[in-house]
């Protein structure tokens, strides 16, 4: 901006600002560069998001019923071995910690084991004591 001083009719000073001819070109170039940066960044982020979503679909296929059944059997065997090592009984919370499986997974496996008569759940306060049953 260029400043020009002038005196008004009443003798009061006045200040007039007039744009330089090159300043508008400079601001235009800055705006073009900013627009390019923002557009490029958003395009890169969109492509990364799309590729990660496609990777999730292909990397984690839904397990078959057979695989799920094998997983349950493996989990049952692991829990049985842990209970046997623990003297035939252990708290459910300790079983969860030892196995590394989620609470819901352990709970569902223990329910199946209870249905099959492999274990007995005994309520002790706020916890469950899991006890192996005697095999006949």
C-alpha positions in Angstrom: 0.0 0.0 0.0 1.2 3.5 -0.8 0.3 6.3 1.5 -0.5 9.8 0.2 -1.0 12.7 2.4 -3.4 15.5 1.4 -5.1 18.4 3.1 -8.8 18.8 3.0 -10.7 22.0 2.4 -11.0 22.8 6.1 -7.3 22.5 6.6 -7.5 19.0 8.2 -5.0 16.4 7.0 -6.3 13.4 5.1 -4.6 10.0 4.5 -5.4 8.1 1.3 -4.3 4.5 0.8 -4.0 3.2 -2.8 -3.0 -0.4 -3.7 0.3 -1.1 -5.4 -0.1 -2.7 -8.8 2.2 -5.8 -7.8 0.5 -6.4 -4.4 -2.7 -7.9 -5.9 -0.6 -10.4 -8.0 1.3 -11.4 -4.9 -1.9 -12.2 -2.9 -3.3 -14.0 -5.9 -0.3 -16.3 -6.1 -0.4 -16.9 -2.3 -4.0 -17.9 -2.6 -3.3 -20.3 -5.5 -0.5 -22.0 -3.6 -2.6 -22.4 -0.4 -5.5 -23.8 -2.5 -3.1 -26.3 -4.0 -1.7 -27.4 -0.6 -5.1 -27.9 0.9 -6.4 -29.8 -2.2 -3.3 -32.0 -2.3 -3.4 -32.8 1.4 -7.1 -33.7 1.3 -6.5 -36.0 -1.7 -3.7 -37.8 0.0 -5.7 -38.3 3.2 -8.7 -39.6 1.3 -6.6 -42.1 -0.6 -5.0 -43.3 2.6 -8.4 -43.8 4.3 -9.7 -45.7 1.3 -6.7 -48.0 1.1 -6.8 -48.7 4.8 -10.5 -49.6 4.6 -9.9 -51.9 1.7 -7.0 -53.5 3.6 -9.2 -54.2 6.6 -11.7 -56.0 4.4 -9.2 -58.2 2.8 -6.9 -58.8 5.8 -9.6 -59.9 8.3 -12.0 -62.4 6.6 -14.9 -63.7 8.6 -14.0 -67.0 10.2 -15.9 -70.1 9.1 -18.0 -72.1 11.6 -15.4 -74.8 11.6 -12.7 -72.2 12.6 -14.9 -70.8 15.3 -15.6 -74.3 16.6 -11.9 -75.1 16.7 -11.3 -71.9 18.5 -13.8 -72.8 21.2 -12.4 -76.3 21.6 -8.8 -74.8 21.9 -10.1 -72.3 24.5 -11.8 -75.1 26.5 -8.7 -77.2 26.5 -6.6 -74.2 27.6 -9.0 -73.4 30.5 -9.1 -77.0 31.6 -5.3 -77.2 31.7 -5.1 -73.9 33.6 -7.7 -75.2 36.2 -5.8 -78.5 36.5 -2.5 -76.6 37.2 -4.4 -74.5 39.7 -5.5 -77.4 41.8 -8.8 -77.9 40.0 -10.2 -74.5 40.7 -9.6 -70.8 40.1 -11.4 -67.5 40.0 -12.8 -66.5 36.7 -10.9 -63.2 36.9 -7.6 -65.1 37.3 -8.5 -67.3 34.3 -9.1 -64.2 32.2 -5.7 -62.7 33.3 -3.9 -66.0 32.6 -5.4 -66.7 29.2 -5.2 -63.3 27.7 -8.6 -63.7 26.2 -11.4 -61.2 26.6 -14.0 -61.4 29.4 -16.8 -62.1 27.0 -14.8 -64.9 25.3 -14.0 -66.6 28.6 -17.6 -66.2 29.8 -19.0 -67.8 26.7 -16.5 -70.7 26.8 -17.2 -71.3 30.5 -20.9 -71.4 29.8 -20.3 -74.1 27.1 -18.1 -76.0 29.5 -20.8 -75.7 32.2 -23.5 -77.0 29.8 -21.2 -80.0 29.0 -20.7 -80.7 32.7 -17.0 -80.1 32.6 -17.0 -77.3 35.3 -19.1 -75.9 38.1 -19.5 -72.2 38.7 -19.6 -71.2 42.4 -20.6 -67.6 43.2 -18.1 -66.1 45.8 -19.1 -62.5 46.6 -18.8 -60.6 43.3 -16.7 -63.3 41.6 -17.1 -66.8 40.2 -15.0 -69.6 41.4 -14.6 -72.1 38.5 -14.1 -75.7 39.6 -13.4 -78.7 37.4 -15.9 -81.6 37.8 -14.7 -85.1 38.6 -14.6 -87.3 35.4 -16.4 -90.6 35.8 
